Amino acid sequence: MESKDSVQFKPNMSMDFLPEFDLDEPEIIEEDEQVDLPENADPNVVAAFEYYRDNNFFSVSTDDFDGTPEGLQTLLTNQWQHSQQSLINNAPDFAKPLIELVQLKGSNFTEDELVEALNIIKPPTLDLKDEAQAESYLRASYSKEGMTEEEIEEEIEELKYKDKLTKAAERALKVEQKLNKTSLIDKVEQAKVQQANEMKDAQEFVAKFQQTINELPWQAETKQAIQEEFQTGKFKQKLETIFQSPKDLADLVAFVQHYGSNGFNLTAYQKAAFSPTVKKVRDTYKNYWGNTAITSNKKQSNGQEFDFDF
């Protein structure tokens, strides 16, 4: 999605991966290396694409690249997914579920999950021909199944009497190992479903965010600037920078404290943020134009309206 830190490229991720290029003197590319792109292609994005291509970064088809940031993002996502799948395909069968689970969960994969998976892949060695080990294993197995101590004791004594303790333990171990392998595969499938749901939620949120901006009564330039701020990752970068600065963080907290169930109370924030200098300027305007001019938006002689109610 950062996490908001699963090991996947997310929609609308930051474009930090674009290398810096000096486009004042573009490198001359041989004709057979030219990319046929639409006129609105972003030259910085094209330069980044050519850098990756010329350094043999791509092992997937680049035919659909259209020269846009979204197009490069899609191409890099496809390459990332292809690389992940190649790693799984080249791994031995016993390791594939573990590798896939680590890829899917990323930094959320825990040490306990690793130990559990390794015990499934290579279970601890048990000498079930040894009666003491067979009995110990069966007692633990029966307890997991929910049998009472009395029921376990009766079962163990009967197996001992029939001289079937070892066989019963071997059968129980085979069943447990089979169930464990199925459980590991199920964990992989569950992680896939969770990741797909998170991806869908992220895409729906971004679509709703963009729709909301388009519906707001703002100027087109403002909407475009906000879209760019969000889509290029500048907004996220600024937040990260703010959290490194105590002064900037204090300013942000001062602003966010005016957020409630009805959204931001900008009027309250403006009043709280007024410095004495700003108040003095506002009072000067009030005295000059008259107190009623502030609230009634009196017109100038040329017909334009003033609104000093800030």
C-alpha positions as CSV (number, residue, x, y, z in Angstrom):
1,M,0.0,0.0,0.0
2,E,3.1,2.8,4.3
3,S,2.7,1.8,5.6
4,K,1.4,1.9,5.1
5,D,5.5,-1.6,4.8
6,S,4.3,-4.7,2.8
7,V,6.8,-5.8,0.2
8,Q,4.8,-4.6,-2.8
9,F,4.8,-1.5,-5.0
10,K,1.6,0.4,-4.1
11,P,-0.5,2.6,-6.2
12,N,0.4,6.3,-6.1
13,M,3.7,5.5,-4.4
14,S,6.4,8.1,-4.2
15,M,8.4,8.8,-7.3
16,D,11.7,8.9,-5.3
17,F,13.0,6.1,-7.4
18,L,13.5,8.5,-10.4
19,P,17.2,9.3,-10.8
20,E,18.4,12.9,-11.3
21,F,19.0,13.9,-14.9
22,D,20.4,17.0,-16.6
23,L,18.1,17.5,-19.6
24,D,19.7,20.7,-20.9
25,E,22.0,18.6,-23.1
26,P,20.2,15.3,-23.7
27,E,22.2,12.3,-24.7
28,I,21.9,11.4,-28.4
29,I,20.3,7.9,-28.7
30,E,20.8,5.7,-31.6
31,E,17.8,5.5,-33.9
32,D,17.1,1.8,-33.2
33,E,17.0,2.6,-29.5
34,Q,14.4,5.4,-29.8
35,V,11.2,4.9,-27.9
36,D,8.0,5.8,-29.8
37,L,6.1,7.9,-27.2
38,P,3.1,10.3,-27.3
39,E,3.8,14.0,-27.4
40,N,2.8,14.6,-23.8
41,A,5.4,12.1,-22.4
42,D,7.3,13.5,-19.4
43,P,11.0,13.9,-20.4
44,N,12.2,13.2,-16.9
45,V,10.2,10.0,-16.8
46,V,11.5,8.9,-20.2
47,A,15.1,9.6,-19.1
48,A,14.5,7.4,-16.0
49,F,13.0,4.7,-18.2
50,E,16.0,4.8,-20.6
51,Y,18.4,4.6,-17.7
52,Y,16.8,1.5,-16.3
53,R,16.5,0.0,-19.8
54,D,20.1,0.7,-20.8
55,N,21.3,-0.9,-17.5
56,N,19.3,-4.1,-18.2
57,F,17.0,-3.6,-15.3
58,F,13.9,-4.8,-17.1
59,S,13.2,-8.5,-17.8
60,V,9.6,-7.8,-18.6
61,S,8.1,-6.3,-21.8
62,T,8.4,-2.5,-22.0
63,D,6.2,-2.2,-25.1
64,D,3.3,-0.6,-23.2
65,F,5.4,2.2,-21.6
66,D,3.7,5.5,-22.4
67,G,6.2,8.0,-21.0
68,T,4.0,9.0,-18.0
69,P,4.9,8.6,-14.3
70,E,2.0,6.2,-13.9
71,G,3.3,4.2,-16.9
72,L,6.7,3.9,-15.3
73,Q,5.2,3.0,-12.0
74,T,3.2,0.2,-13.6
75,L,6.3,-1.1,-15.4
76,L,8.4,-1.1,-12.2
77,T,5.5,-2.9,-10.4
78,N,5.4,-5.6,-13.1
79,Q,9.2,-6.0,-12.9
80,W,9.0,-6.3,-9.1
81,Q,6.3,-8.9,-9.3
82,H,8.2,-10.8,-12.0
83,S,11.3,-10.8,-9.9
84,Q,9.4,-12.1,-6.8
85,Q,7.8,-14.9,-8.8
86,S,11.2,-15.9,-10.4
87,L,12.7,-16.2,-6.9
88,I,9.9,-18.5,-5.8
89,N,10.0,-20.6,-9.0
90,N,13.8,-21.1,-8.7
91,A,13.5,-22.2,-5.0
92,P,13.3,-25.8,-3.9
93,D,9.7,-27.0,-3.4
94,F,10.0,-27.3,0.4
95,A,11.1,-23.6,0.7
96,K,8.5,-22.0,-1.7
97,P,5.7,-21.5,0.8
98,L,8.1,-19.9,3.3
99,I,9.6,-17.5,0.7
100,E,6.2,-16.5,-0.6
101,L,4.9,-15.9,3.0
102,V,7.9,-13.7,3.8
103,Q,7.4,-11.7,0.5
104,L,3.7,-11.2,1.2
105,K,4.0,-10.2,4.9
106,G,7.2,-8.2,4.6
107,S,8.2,-6.6,7.8
108,N,5.1,-8.0,9.5
109,F,6.6,-11.5,9.3
110,T,7.6,-12.5,12.9
111,E,10.3,-14.7,14.4
112,D,7.6,-17.0,15.8
113,E,6.2,-17.5,12.3
114,L,9.7,-18.3,11.0
115,V,10.2,-20.9,13.8
116,E,6.8,-22.4,13.1
117,A,7.4,-22.6,9.4
118,L,10.9,-24.1,9.8
119,N,9.5,-26.8,12.2
120,I,6.9,-27.6,9.5
121,I,9.5,-27.8,6.7
122,K,11.9,-29.8,8.8
123,P,10.2,-31.2,11.9
124,P,12.3,-32.1,15.0
125,T,13.7,-35.6,14.8
126,L,11.9,-38.1,17.0
127,D,12.8,-41.7,17.7
128,L,9.3,-43.1,18.0
129,K,10.6,-46.6,18.4
130,D,11.8,-45.5,21.8
131,E,8.7,-46.1,23.9
132,A,9.4,-43.1,26.2
133,Q,9.5,-40.7,23.2
134,A,6.5,-42.3,21.6
135,E,4.5,-41.9,24.8
136,S,5.6,-38.3,25.3
137,Y,4.6,-37.4,21.8
138,L,1.2,-39.1,22.0
139,R,0.4,-37.4,25.3
140,A,1.2,-34.0,23.8
141,S,-0.8,-34.9,20.6
142,Y,-3.8,-36.1,22.5
143,S,-3.8,-33.0,24.7
144,K,-3.8,-30.7,21.6
145,E,-6.9,-32.7,20.4
146,G,-8.7,-31.7,23.6
147,M,-8.6,-35.1,25.5
148,T,-8.7,-35.0,29.2
149,E,-5.9,-36.3,31.4
150,E,-8.0,-39.3,32.3
151,E,-8.8,-40.1,28.7
152,I,-5.2,-39.7,27.7
153,E,-4.1,-42.1,30.5
154,E,-6.6,-44.7,29.4
155,E,-5.6,-44.5,25.7
156,I,-1.9,-44.8,26.6
157,E,-2.4,-47.8,28.8
158,E,-4.5,-49.6,26.2
159,L,-1.8,-49.0,23.5
160,K,0.9,-50.3,25.8
161,Y,-1.2,-53.4,26.6
162,K,-1.6,-54.0,22.8
163,D,2.0,-53.2,22.1
164,K,0.9,-50.5,19.6
165,L,2.4,-47.4,21.2
166,T,5.0,-46.9,18.5
167,K,2.6,-47.5,15.6
168,A,0.1,-45.1,17.1
169,A,2.7,-42.4,17.5
170,E,4.0,-42.8,13.9
171,R,0.5,-42.5,12.5
172,A,-0.2,-39.4,14.6
173,L,3.0,-37.8,13.5
174,K,2.3,-38.3,9.8
175,V,-1.2,-36.8,10.2
176,E,0.3,-33.8,12.1
177,Q,3.0,-33.2,9.5
178,K,0.4,-33.3,6.7
179,L,-1.9,-30.9,8.5
180,N,1.1,-28.6,9.2
181,K,2.1,-28.4,5.5
182,T,-1.5,-27.6,4.6
183,S,-1.6,-25.0,7.3
184,L,1.5,-23.3,5.9
185,I,0.0,-23.2,2.4
186,D,-3.2,-21.8,4.0
187,K,-1.3,-19.0,5.6
188,V,0.2,-18.1,2.2
189,E,-3.3,-18.0,0.7
190,Q,-4.6,-15.9,3.6
191,A,-1.8,-13.5,3.2
192,K,-2.5,-13.2,-0.5
193,V,-6.2,-12.4,0.2
194,Q,-5.2,-9.8,2.8
195,Q,-2.7,-8.1,0.5
196,A,-5.3,-8.1,-2.3
197,N,-7.9,-6.5,0.0
198,E,-5.4,-3.9,1.2
199,M,-4.5,-3.1,-2.4
200,K,-8.2,-2.8,-3.3
201,D,-8.9,-0.5,-0.4
202,A,-5.9,1.7,-1.3
203,Q,-7.0,2.0,-4.9
204,E,-10.6,2.8,-3.9
205,F,-9.3,5.4,-1.4
206,V,-7.1,7.1,-4.0
207,A,-10.0,7.1,-6.5
208,K,-12.3,8.6,-4.0
209,F,-9.6,11.2,-3.0
210,Q,-9.2,12.2,-6.7
211,Q,-13.0,12.4,-7.2
212,T,-13.4,14.6,-4.1
213,I,-10.8,17.0,-5.4
214,N,-12.5,17.2,-8.7
215,E,-15.8,18.0,-7.1
216,L,-14.5,20.8,-4.8
217,P,-15.2,24.4,-5.9
218,W,-11.5,25.2,-6.3
219,Q,-9.6,26.7,-9.2
220,A,-8.2,24.1,-11.7
221,E,-4.6,25.2,-10.9
222,T,-5.2,24.4,-7.3
223,K,-6.7,21.0,-8.0
224,Q,-3.8,20.2,-10.3
225,A,-1.2,21.2,-7.7
226,I,-2.9,19.1,-5.0
227,Q,-3.1,16.1,-7.3
228,E,0.6,16.5,-8.1
229,E,1.5,16.9,-4.5
230,F,-0.2,13.7,-3.6
231,Q,0.6,11.5,-6.6
232,T,4.3,12.3,-6.7
233,G,4.8,11.6,-3.0
234,K,5.8,15.2,-2.2
235,F,3.1,15.3,0.5
236,K,4.5,12.2,2.2
237,Q,8.0,13.6,1.9
238,K,7.0,16.8,3.6
239,L,5.3,15.0,6.4
240,E,8.4,12.9,7.0
241,T,10.5,16.1,7.1
242,I,8.0,17.8,9.5
243,F,8.3,14.9,11.9
244,Q,12.1,15.5,12.0
245,S,11.6,19.2,13.0
246,P,10.2,20.0,16.5
247,K,9.2,23.5,15.4
248,D,7.4,22.3,12.3
249,L,5.8,19.4,14.2
250,A,4.5,21.9,16.8
251,D,2.9,24.0,14.0
252,L,1.3,20.9,12.5
253,V,-0.1,19.8,15.8
254,A,-1.5,23.3,16.3
255,F,-3.3,23.0,13.0
256,V,-4.5,19.4,13.5
257,Q,-6.0,20.2,16.9
258,H,-8.7,22.1,15.0
259,Y,-9.8,18.9,13.3
260,G,-13.0,17.2,14.5
261,S,-15.9,15.0,13.3
262,N,-16.9,17.7,10.9
263,G,-13.5,18.2,9.4
264,F,-11.1,21.1,9.8
265,N,-12.3,24.2,11.6
266,L,-10.3,26.6,9.5
267,T,-12.0,29.7,11.0
268,A,-11.0,28.7,14.5
269,Y,-7.4,28.0,13.3
270,Q,-7.2,31.4,11.6
271,K,-8.3,33.2,14.7
272,A,-5.9,31.2,16.9
273,A,-3.0,31.7,14.5
274,F,-3.4,35.5,14.2
275,S,-0.2,37.3,15.3
276,P,-0.5,40.8,16.9
277,T,0.9,42.3,13.7
278,V,-1.8,40.6,11.6
279,K,-4.5,41.8,14.1
280,K,-3.1,45.3,13.8
281,V,-3.4,45.3,10.0
282,R,-6.9,43.9,10.2
283,D,-8.0,46.6,12.7
284,T,-6.5,49.3,10.4
285,Y,-8.5,48.0,7.5
286,K,-11.6,48.0,9.7
287,N,-11.1,51.6,10.8
288,Y,-10.5,52.7,7.3
289,W,-13.4,51.0,5.6
290,G,-15.8,51.0,8.5
291,N,-16.7,48.1,10.7
292,T,-19.7,47.1,8.6
293,A,-17.5,46.8,5.5
294,I,-15.8,43.8,7.0
295,T,-18.9,41.7,7.4
296,S,-21.0,43.0,4.5
297,N,-18.2,42.9,1.9
298,K,-18.8,46.5,0.7
299,K,-17.9,47.2,-2.8
300,Q,-15.3,49.6,-4.1
301,S,-16.2,52.3,-6.5
302,N,-15.1,50.0,-9.4
303,G,-17.5,47.3,-8.3
304,Q,-15.0,44.9,-6.9
305,E,-15.7,43.3,-3.5
306,F,-13.5,43.4,-0.4
307,D,-13.7,40.8,2.2
308,F,-11.5,41.5,5.3
309,D,-13.2,39.0,7.5
310,F,-9.9,36.9,7.9
